[in-house]
Amino acid sequence: MAIKIWTHWVGSERDFTDADFRNADVLDDVDVMSGRPLSHQWPTVQLDVETRWAPADAFRCGPLLIASAGLVAILKKWSEASFEALPVEVFFKGEVVGQYFNINILRSLDVLDRVRSRFTLDDDGDVDEIESVAIDPSRVVDEHFFEIDASEWVICVSLEVSAEIEAAGLRGVRLIDPSEWSLY
């Protein structure tokens, strides 16, 4: 199964959203990078958009992956069990705008082609930094949304999900071929 990689390296300033926490302290006891369900302990998280354009449909804020309700609906259609959509309040020019969610990815797969990819290993022998990505297609069967099992945050979607996101004209996400992905 072919996939695309989700990146926030978009082509225009209008499609990029920079945000900061209003209340970062509410996440002090929440392990947002655990890959485990968090809905039972999810606090009210508030973000301030710092760019001059209204927030895009996808953006990062610290360790959070923020997505609009429209983007969440597409992901749920294809892969609801792969993530949790945890509500966040997004403020733009002092007012709450739209419906936004932190996407807590629950599906992490070891799909790197270990021969064709370039990466480093940590002290435990786990994939750490990924410099270039090649996917082993035999390890991606009927998967539509997941992250690569590594310290580096590499999010993948199926071609079907990619096509639907692109057709919807959502801002803030660029979907690229794995061969185009680079750490730098």
N, C-alpha and C positions, 0 to 999 in steps of 0.2 A: 504494500500500500504506500503510495507516494504522499509526502507531507510537505508543508510549508512551515517556515519558522517565523514567528511573530516577533517583530522588532518595533521599538519606539523611535527608531532613527527615521523620522518622516522627512519629506522633502520641503515642507514650508513651515514658516513660523506660525502660521494660522492653525496648523494641525498639531502643534506641539503645546502641551499644557505643563506648566510648572506650578506646583502647589506645595504648600507647607502645612504642617499640623497646627491646628488651633489648640489642641489638647493632647499632645503626644503622651503625656503622663498616664492616660487611661490605658495605654498599651504596655505599661511597664511589666505587668505580670502575665502578658499574653505572648506565647511563643508563635509569632505570626509566620515564621519560616519552618515550622515543624512538619508540615504536610499532613497534619491530623485535623479532624473536625474541631472548629472553634465556636460554633454557633451557641453552645451552652455557656460560654463566657464572654461573648462579644459585647463590648461596651459601645456607647455612642461615640463614634469617631467623627471629628469635624476637621475639614480641610479648607484652606483659603487658596483660591486660584490667584497666582501672582503674575500671570501673563495678561496682556491686554485683550486677548481674545477669549470668548466664552469657552468653557472647558470642552475638550475633545471627547470622543466616545471612549477613549482608552488613554490612560496615562499612569505614570508611576509617581508615588509619593513615598519616599523612603523605601521600606521593604514591601509596600503595598502595591498591588496591581489593581487599579481602579477602572471600572467599566460602567458604561451607561446601561440603562434598562434595555435598550434596543440590542446592544451587543450581548448582554446576558441572555436575552430571549433566544438569540441564534445559538449560543453555546449550549443552552439547556435543551434545545431541540435535538441536538446531535449527541450530547454527552453529559447529561445531568449528573451522573454518578461520579464524574471526574473532578468536581469542584463544588465549593459552597459559595453562594453569593451573599455576602454579609453587608448590610446597609451602612453607608457612610453619608454624612451631610457635607455637601460641597457648596461653599460660599463663593460667589462671584460678585464683586463690587458691593459686598456687605449683605447680599441676599442669598438664601438657599436657592439653588437652581437644579432642575431635573431630578431624576432618580439615579443615584450612583451606588455602586457596590464594590467592596473589596473582593477580588476573586481569589479565594483560598484554594489553590490547586492541590487536589488529593491524589492525583495519579502521576506517579513518577516511574519512568520506564528506562531500562538499560538498553538503549537502541543504537548506541554509537557503534559504527564499524571501527573496530579497534585497530585495523590495519591502515585504513585510508584517512581517518581523523587524526588531528594533531591535538594533544592534550597532555596535561601533567597529572601525576597522581599525588595524593596527600600521603602522610605518614602511615595511614591505615591501608593504603593501596586502592583507595577510592578515587574516581575521577574528580579532579579539582578544576583547574582552569582549562577551558576548551578554546584552542586557538582557531581550529577549523573543524567543520562538521561534515561527516559523511554518515548517512543512516544505513543501518543494516535492515533492509526491507522485510526480512523474515521475522524480525522482532516487532514489527508494527502491523498487527492484523486486527482489523475492525476497531481501530483507535481513532478518535476524532479530536481529542483535546487532552494534552498531557505535557509534562515537562520532562526533559532529559534528566536521568538520575546522575546528578553531578552537583558540585558546589556552585558552579556557574549556572546562572538562571537562563535556560534556553527553553522557550515555550514553543510547542509544536501543534499544528492543526492539520486535519486532513484536507485534501484538495476540495472536498465538498463544502467544508466549513469556510475555507478560504474564499471559494467562489461566492458563497452567500454573504460574507462580510464585505467583499469588494462590490457586489451588486447593490448592497444597501448603502454604499457610499459613506461608510462610517469613518470618522476622522480619528487620528492619533495612533493608528496601527498600520504597519506596513508588513506585508506577508511576502517573504522571499524564499527562493530555493535554498536548500541547505548549503549548496556550493558557494552561495553569495555571502553566507554568514561569516563574520570575523569578530574576534574579541576586540580588536582595535579598530 
